Amino acid sequence: MRGVLVTVLALAAVAAVAGSWLAPYDPAAQDLALGAAGPSAAHWLGTDDLGRDVLSRLLAGAGSALFWPVLVALGTTALSTSLGLLAGYRLGWVDALMMRIIDLAIAMPGMLVLIVVVGVLGGGYGWAVLAMAVLFTPGDIRVIRSLTLAQRGLAYAEAARTLGLRPARIMFRHLLPNLAPTVVANALLSFVAALVSLAGLSFLGIGLPAGTPDWGLMVEENRGLLDLNPWAALAPVILITLVATAATLLGDRLFETLSEGGAR
């Protein structure tokens, strides 16, 4: 099972990196005389209403669809892990202040904030990525903080403090490895949440210019072609679902594997 999940994500990664070179046609090339057409020997997934090859646009759009969610996951993981460790280990006013800020952040309607930020500021996905990193971080901070609280009272942490080790070294050299299963699982969940959220923004026509090869935007542009070429809209939906499902299940498998390794 894990091999299948890794294969799906590996193929998605290859498409994200080299999709523009693997595409059989220029994803922006139009053939108005052909228009929307179903699958054929020349166009395996057919064409959209402007005669653009659907397969080429899927491959070229993989980079946009996957790069930004990876960036969100990396940013969210770095912030939540660092701040969660700090709050759970230091306690006191640092912990109290951070928890009040987190309570406020969690109360905010995430998708509405994203729509407002991207709609007002524009500039593609840049502001959306920053907003997501801020919005996704509070929940993960709470998780890491609670695990840090459980670890800081164990014998190995007490021994490290007795030896006079610096708090930063204790947190990142001794506590963090024991939190690795949760950190990895949270990173993959953040990737999935960002993937779906950014696809939703594209579907609403927010974030990327019209005509840009992107899976979410392709769904919005081609949803009226279900009778002429359903693959133009269904193919990006299937890809988003496959990648999101594979990443979620792989996160579960890695959590179990890393937890078992730590238990030994």
N, C-alpha and C positions, 0 to 999 in steps of 0.2 A: 504493500500500500504506500509506504513512504517513498519507494522508488517512483511510483506513478506521480505522486505529488511533486517530487523534485523535478521530474521530467517536464511536467506542465509549466512549472515556474522557470525552468532553464530555457525552454522554448520561448516563453514570453520574454525572458531577458535577452535572448538572441535577437528576437524581433525588435525589442526596444533599442538595441545597440546598432543593429545592421539592417533594420527594416527598410530604410530608404534605398539601400543597395540591393536588397533581395526582391524588392517590388518589380514585377514584370513590366509595368508601365509607369510613366510619370504620374504621380497621384493627383497632380493639378491639371493634367491634360484633359481637355473636354472634346466630346464628339457629339455635338448637338443633333446631328443627323441620326445618330444611333439612339440617343436618349436612354430612358430606362429600359433595360432588357434583362431577361433571366440568364442563368448560367449557360455558358457555351464553351466550345473548345478554346476560343480566344480569350474569353473572360470567365474564369472558373466560378466566380461568385456573382457574375453579372455586372451591370453598370447602374449608376444612379440616374437621376433625371437630367443631369448635364452630360451624360455619357462617360463619366469618370469610372475607371475600373475599381470595383469595390475591394478586391483582394489587395491591390496596391495601396489603397487608402487605409486599409486595416493594418498593413505592415508598417507603413509610414507613420500612422497614428499611434503605434505602440509606444514609441519614445515619449510622446507627450502624455499618454495615458498612464505610464508607469514611472517615469522619472520623478514627477512631482510627488506622488505618494511615497516613494522611497525617501525623498528629501524630508517630507513631513515626519515619517517614521523615525529617521535618524535624529532630527531635531527634537522631537517629542521624547524619545528615549533618553537622549543626553540630558535634557532639562529635568525630566521627571526622576531619573535615577539620582542625579546629583542633589536635587532639592529634597527628594524623599529621604535619602541617606542623611543629609544635613539635619532635617527636621526630626527624624527618628533618633538620631544619635545625640544631638546637642540638647534637645528638649528646651525647657525654659521659655523665654520670651520669643526666641527664634521660632520655635514650634508653634506657639500660640498665635503669633502674627501670621505665619504662613497658612495655618489652618483657617483663619478668618478670611484671608484673601481667597483661598481655595473654595470655601463655602460660597463666596460671592460669585466666583467664576463659574462654578457648577450650576448656579441658579440661572445663568444667562442662556437664552435659547440659541444653541449653537448654529443651526442652519440659517436662522434669520440673521444672526450677526455676520455670517459669511456672505450672504446675499447683499447685505447693506455695505460691507467693507469693499467687496469686489465691484459692486454696482456704482459706488460713489468714487472710489479711487481708481478703478480701471487698471490698466497696465498688465493684462494677462493674469497668470496664476500666481505671480510673485506675492502680492498682498494676501491672497487666499492661503498660500502656504504658511505665511507668517501667522495669520489669524488662526489657522488650524493647529499650529504648534502650540499656541497659547491656549486654545480651547480644549485640546486633547490632553494637555499636560496635567491639569489638576486631578483628574481621576486616577491617573497612574501614580502621581505623587502620594496619594492616600494609600495606595496598595504598597508601594515601596516603603513608606513610613511605617506602616503596621508590621511589615516583615522585619524592618530594622529594629523596631522596638522589641520584637521577640528574640532577635539575635544578640543584641547588645548586652543582655543579661546572662548569656551563656558563658561557660567556663573559659573558652578560648578567648573571648572578648575581654573578660575580666583579667586574664593572664596578660594580654597585650597591654592593657592599661597599667597593670602592676609593673611591667617592664619599662614603663615610661614612654611608650611609642606615641608619636604625634597622632591626634585625632584623625587627620586626613589619611595617614597611612593605615590606621585601623579600619577606617570606613572603606577605602578603595582597595586595600591589599588583603584584608581579612574578611570583612563583612560582605563586600560586593560579590565575590565568587559564590557565596552561599545563596545569593539572590539571583544568580544567573538564569535559572529556569523561568522565573517570573519575568525578568527583564526581556528575555528573548521572545517569550509568548506575547508580552505587551507590545513589543516592537512590530511583530507580524499583525497583531490586531489593529495597531495604529495605521499600518500600511493599508489594510483592508478598508478601514473607516475612511481614510483619505481617498482611496481609489473610488469608492462609491460616492463620496461627497463631491469630489471634483467632477465625476461623470454627471452627477445631478446638476451642478452649476452649468456645465456645458449644455446639458439638455434644456436648461432654462434660457440658454443663449447668453450666459454671463461668463466673462473670463477670457474667452478666445475669439478672435475675429471669425466671421462667417467664412466657410470654405477651408478652414484649417483642418488637416487630417487629424482627427481625434475621435476616440471611440464614443464618448458621450455625445459629442456634437454630431456624429454620424447618425446616432439614433434619432436626434431631433430633426435633422435635415431630411431623413429618409422615412420617417414614420408614415408619410402619406403614400408610400410606394408599395404597401403590403400586397396590393393586388397585382402589381406589375413585376416587382422583384422583391419578395419578402426578405431575401438574404441581405439586402442593403441595410435594413434596420435590425434584423435578428442576429446577424453575425457579430456585431459589436456587443450586443447584449449577452450573447453566449460567451464571448471571450471575457467580458467583465465578470460574469458569474463564475466561469472556470477558474480564473486567476484568484478571485476573492475566496472561493471555496477551498482551493488548493492551499492558499496561504494560511487560512484559518485552521484547516486540518493539520497542516505541517506544524503550526504553532503548538497544537495539542500534543502531537507526537514528540516534538522536541522537549516540551515541558515534562512529559512523562519520562523520557530517556534521561534528561539531565537531572531530574529529581531522583531517579533510581541510582544514577552514578554518584550523586552526592550522598545518598543514604548509605552506600557501601563504604 
